[in-house]
């Protein structure tokens, strides 16, 4: 009798411990990917594709939350100050972790305040114009911008973003006269370029491709190192004698001091999603190339690009608007 009671107690403890272990296996509740740009843009689209696949892999909901404002500072500082438990991660990109921190004082440190999870993709920057703007080439645009009364505006996704940097560098390299009009993300900037409120934009290929294919904007050049397979006949600015190249990258970051095992779980799930043929094809179709990495490789990328952009900004005199 005593033996039976003892065994029952031990069995109960064993089951209780097993249940506790199961309950504390990460993740036990929804994970949020915080996107620092407005819904409808390239960052948002990629984050939502990943969220769906990672939900399936982790057997737990992964949701997307857009926190716009201050050119990524609001979303980035928000995630940086969250509990490092893996449940809030940032969909960071070249603007939040390289260009903007190199240009101005922010409320977060792109290296010290984050635990890198892994890279997502890369996408070149394009130069596009409103479909009714009477120019056919980049040279046409430069000449038009210098005419009296031209009043050309270029839309950016905010100060310190890749569209802002590409436009500023283009002006410095060519002497083109255009006023930067900052928006809270690439989608509202694109909508005003389509509508004609602004005439020029330097979006990522991922966010621009659907609008180019539908004819609502026209592409004049690739502001990247090489031509893209999506539009193989579109020349680069460098081919046209203009030394401007801003290739964009995207990645996931957790708050600093997130335990290594949680980072490893998130990295594994992210990479599994990126290896899915449908995910890869959806990225490729819109001009983004999947880029898989370890957390350490992402950290090296951030450190490298911070140094690169600090040098570019110091030499060019580019500043926040």
N, C-alpha and C positions, 0 to 999 in steps of 0.2 A: 504493500500500500504506500509506504513512504517512498519506495523506489519510483512508483508510478507518479506520485505527486512531484518528486524531484525532476523526473524526466519531462513532465508537463511544464514545469517552471522553466527548465532549460530550453525546451522547444519554443515556449512563448517568447523568451528572451531572444532566441535566434530569429524567429519570425519578425519580432519587433525591430531588431537590428537590420534585417534584410529590408524591411519596409522603409526604415530611416535612410538606408543607403540609396534605395531606389528613389525616394523623395528628394534627395539632395544631389542627384545626378544632373548636372547642367546640360540643357536648360530645363527648368521646371515651370517656367512662365514665358510669356511673349518677349521677344527681343525687338528693340526698336532701332532702326537705321535712321539717323538724323541727317537730312539732306539740307545743305546750307543755301540752296537756291529754290526758286519758285517752281511749282508743279508745271509739268509740260516740257521742261528743258531736257538737255541730254543727261545731266547728272540724275535727275529725277527718274527718267526712263530706265537708265541702267540699274539704278537702285531697286526699282520695282521688279525688274526681271530677276535680279538676284534674290530679292526677298521671297519671291514665289518658290524658287528652287531650293533655297536654304531652308524654307519652312518644311518642304518635303523631306529633306535630308535629316534635319534635326528633330522631326516629328513634333514641332512646336511652331506656333505662329511667329512670323517675322514681319513686322509692320514698318511702313515708311512714314516719317514725320518730317514735314518741311518747316524749317525755321529760317526765314529769310531776314535780311537786314544787316547793315554794317559790313557788307561785302564778305560775308562768311564769318565775321568775328562773333556774332551772336550765337550761331549754331556751334562753332568750334569751342568757344569758351564754356558754353552750356555743357557739352559732352565732357570737356576736360575736368569739370568740377563734379561730375556725377560719381556715384559710388563705383569703384573698380570691380564690378561683379560680372561684367560681360553682357549685361542686359541693355545697355545704351552704347551704341557705336556710331561713329561719324563716317559719312560718305565724303571723305576729304578728297581734294584734288590739287593740282599744281598751284591754284590761286591761294587756297587756305594754308598750304604747307611750304610754299616757296616764294611766289611773287609778292603777295600781300605782306607777309612778315618781313620781307626784304625792303619794303617800301615805307612802312610806317609802324608805329608802336601799337601793339594789339593787347587784348586782355588775356592772351594765352601764349605759351611758348610752343612752337610746332614740334620741338624735339622733346623737351623735358616734361611736357604735360600729357604725352600720349604713349600708349603701348601700340606699336604698329601691328596690324593683323596681316595684311597682304595687299598687293596691287590687284587691280581689277582689269584695266584696259588702258590703251593709249589711243589718241585720235588727233590728227593734224588740225590746225586752224585754217579756215578758208577766208577769202575776201569776197563778200557778196554785196550786191547792190539792189536797190528797189528795181523791179522789172521795167518801170517806165523811165528810169534815168537814162538820158540820151548819151550813153557811153558804151563802147564795145570792148575797150581794152583798159589796162591799168594806166597806160600813158594818157588815154583820153580823160580818165578820171582826174589824174594829177593836173592836167592842163585846165580842165573845167573848174577845179577847186581854186585856182589862182585867178579866175576871171572876176571882174567886179560884179558884186551882187550874187555870187554863186551860193553863198550861205549853206555850204554842205555840213551836215551833221553825221557823226558816226555813233551808233548805239553800242554801249558796252554793258556787260553784266555787273558793272560796279567797279570802283577803283581797286586796283590790285588784282583784277581778274585777267585771264588770258586775253579776252577780247579787248580790254583796255590796254594791256601791254602791247599787243600786236598793233593796235591802231596808233599808239603813241610812238612806237619804234618806226612804223611806216611813215609817219609825219616827219620824224627826225631824218630818216634816210632819203626822203624825196622832196621835202619842203612843201608837201601838200598842205593846203589850208582847210582843216576840218575841225569842228568843235565836238568834243566828247560829251555825249549825253548818257549819264549813268542810270542804269535800271537795277531793280532787285532780282536779277537773274536773266538768263539768256532768252527764256520764252517771251516775257513782255518786251524785251529789246527786239526780238525777231518780229513780233506782232507789229510794232511801230515801224520797223523797216519795211515790212510788207505793205503797211498802210500808207507809207510815204512821209510820216512825221520825221523820221530819220531816213537817210539815203544810203548809208554804208554801214557794214557790220563785219566783224571778224569772229564768227562763231566757230565752235568745233564742228568737224565734219559730221559727227554723230547727230548733233541737233539741227544742222543745216540741210542734210541730205534730203529729207522728205519734202522740204520747201523748194529745193532746187529741182527735184524730179517733177513736182507739180507745177513748176513754172511761176511760182509766186515771188521768187527772187532769182537773180542771175549770179552765177559765180564767175569771178574774173581771174582768180588765182588761188593756188595753195600757199598758205603762209607757213609752210613746214619744210622739212629737209628733202622730201621726195614727193613725187606724184602719188596719187591714190588710185587703187584699183577700181573704186566706185566711179570715179570720173577720170579715166586714164588720159584723156585729151586735154585736161586742164593743167596748164603749166604752173610751175612754182614761181614765186616772186624772185627767187635767186636766178632762175633761168632768164628772167627779164631784167637782170642787172640790179636787183634791189635786195640787199643783204638783210632780210628779215625772216626769222623762222621761230615759230612758237608752237611746238608740239605739246599737246596736253596729256596728262596722265591722271588716273583716278584710283583711289585706294580706300580701304577700311582701316579705321583707327579706334582703339578702345582708350578709356582714360588711363593715365599712367598708373603703374603698379597693379594692373590687372594680372592675376596669377597666370603663370606660364601655361598651366594645363588648360585654362579657359581660352587663352589666346590660341593655343594649339587646336582646340576643338573648333573655334571659329575659323581659323585658317584652313583646316581640313574641309569644313563645310563650304567655305567660299570657293576653294579650289575645285571641289567636286561639282559645284554649280557651274564654274567656268569651263570645266571639261565636258559639260553636257553639250552634245552636238547642236541641239536647238538653240541653246543660249549663245553658243559661239557663232552660229549662223545669223542669229538676230542682230548680234553686234556687228558682224562683218557686213551685212546688208546695208547698214547705216553708217559704215565707215570707221568703226572702232575695232581695234585689234586686241583680242584677249591677251592679257599679260599676267602670268602666274608667278608668284614669288613667295619666299619665306618672310617671316616678320623681320629678320635681320637684313634681308635684301631691300625691303621697303625702307628701313631706317637709313641705310646707306644712300638710297635714292634721295630721300629728303635732305640729308646733310649735303650731298653733292649739289642738288638744285638750289638750296639756300645760298651756297657759296657762289654758284653761277649767276643767280639773279641779283645778288648784292653787288657783284662786279658790273653787270649790265646796267643796273639802275644808277650806280655811282658814275659810270662813264657817260651815260645818256642824259642824266639830269632829270629823268622821268620821276614824277611825283604823284601822290594821291590827289584826287580832285575834291 
